[in-house]
Amino acid sequence: MQREPRETPALLAEFQAARGINANLDRAIEKLEGELSNPGALVVRARSLTERNAITLQVVPLSLHTLDATARAFRSSRLSGDGARAFGTLSSETDFDAIQSRACPI
């Protein structure tokens, strides 16, 4: 971001299309916007910022272009703040039937 400062507005523009879809996603975008607006903190928080950027870049297209149950499960596991990012740690409220029927429509 420091070497290519024009990339920051482009990145944030990608996130704007998903505003309002989910409160956790909105908070993640707001946090990234705040951190990206403070160039002095970029070096210190580079790894954390990179991780959150990557997660948000995954969540946004899922939220915009995939089955709602899939997007909800992914958002919940990545943005809810409970740290459950490992395989097999989805919430018991996940609509597994909807996700499975999309993967195996037969």
Residue pairs with C-beta under 8 A, 6 or more apart in sequence:
1 7
1 8
1 36
1 39
1 42
2 39
2 42
2 43
8 36
11 36
11 53
12 29
12 32
12 33
12 36
14 57
14 60
15 29
15 32
15 56
15 60
16 29
17 60
17 64
18 25
18 29
18 59
18 60
18 63
18 64
19 26
19 29
20 26
21 63
21 64
22 63
22 72
22 75
22 79
24 75
24 76
24 79
24 80
24 81
25 56
25 59
25 60
25 63
25 75
25 79
27 79
28 52
28 55
28 56
28 59
28 79
29 56
31 52
32 49
32 52
32 53
32 56
35 41
35 42
35 45
35 49
36 42
36 49
42 49
55 78
55 79
58 74
58 78
59 71
59 74
59 75
59 78
59 79
62 70
62 71
62 74
62 75
63 71
63 75
67 98
67 99
67 102
69 94
69 95
69 98
69 99
69 102
70 98
70 99
70 102
72 94
72 95
73 90
73 91
73 94
73 95
73 99
76 90
76 91
76 93
76 94
77 84
77 85
77 89
77 90
77 91
78 85
80 91
84 90
84 91
90 96
